[in-house]
């Protein structure tokens, strides 16, 4: 979840003043935590530690959660910019109980993953985690869903929209609380307090706008896309979700919910809505396969 309270905003602004003219500020987007606070055992769920070596210096860590009962499909989960999978686990662990296998990874520098997170290097983490997922026997011949939140949604949306191999392997992509672009969210954050208001445009100019999701989201088609966003989101304004939906091509859907940033699944009715969406995509995929046989 993006840490965009007043204290964090002031800290970012001061950092930006130091590095603005020296380099890209993408590193300021990441707030990793190395402490693992809990495991799926707290929910009486089985899990497997997964380690993916990307290079001599980079090794990713993730959790594989088998489904409770026969698997309907697999969910690849990508979290936001703060903490690690141990604190975001509750957002998707319930899906295992609903019959879906779940694989979640920590980007480089988060949790037990090594390295330093920076754009675009983190895109390799997202891509590598998904390619690993495709090698698991439990995943083959089953639907695969991508569910990502906040910064994870904006990053993974870009990765899948611009990589035909990955996009074609997915049944649907679900992006919760994504922002349109790094320059826009940087400007939004800087404009929220009087202390940083004057820096909103320098902040926007310093961000890596070449990787903005709104520039490529139309390329997600024909993979089904679900955009989720809370109208009360105080971290990433609702307008970002609306703008992404407008630029996306069919097939697409928009789910407006109520509550805090990335708190969609705190509401059980929201869980039912998303599960129905997933089942509808599975049925549509199976029907299309049958017609083509």
C-alpha positions, 0 to 999 in steps of 0.5 A: 500500500502506498505510504502517502500520509503527510509525514511521508510526503514531506520526506519525499519532497526533501529527498526529491530536492536533493536528487531531482536534477541528478537521476530518476526518482523511481526509487522513491516509489518503493518502501520495502520491509525485510521483516516477515510478520506472519505466514499463511499458517496463521490462517491454518493454510498450507504454503510453500516457500519459493525462491527464484534466482534471477542472477548472482545477486538477485533472488526472489522469495514468494509463497505458493498457497494450494487451494482448499479442495480441487483447484478452479484456477490460479491467482498470481498476486502482486502487492503494493509499494510498502512492506512485503507479502507477509503484510499483504497476505490477507488480501488474497489468502481467502482465495485459497479457501475459495478454491484458487491456488495463489502465488505471491512474490516479493519484489527485489529488496522486499521480505526475503528477496535480495537486491534493490527495487527500482524501475524498470528492474522490478518488471523483471521480477513480475515477469520471472514470477509469472514464467515460474508459475507456468512451469508448475504442474498444478497450474497447467491446463487451468485458468490463470488470473493476475490480481495486483494492487496499487503500485503493483497494479500499475507495474504489472499492468504495464508488464502484461500489456506490453508482453504478448507471451504473458498476456496470452497465458492469462484468463483475466487481469484484475487491477485494484487501485492502479494509477495512470502514470508515475508523473501523475501520481507524483504530481498528485502527492506533491499537490496535497500539502502547502509545503510540497505544492510548489514542487508538483511539476518538478516531481512529475518531470522526474518520474519515469513516465515512459512506463506509464500504464495509461500509455499502454492499457489499450494493448491489454485487449483481447485479454479480459481486464477488470479495473477496481477502485474505491471512490473514497480512496485517499491514496490514489484518487478514483479518477485514476481508475476511471481514466484507465477504464476509459482508455482500455479496450474491450473486453473490460469491466469496472468495479467501483467499491467503497472503503479505504485504499486496496480494502476491496476484499474487506467486504465479503460481498465484494469477494463474491462479486470478484469470484463471480467475475472470475467464474464468468471468465472461466466459463467464457474461455471454456465456451470459446475452446469448445467452439474452436474444437 
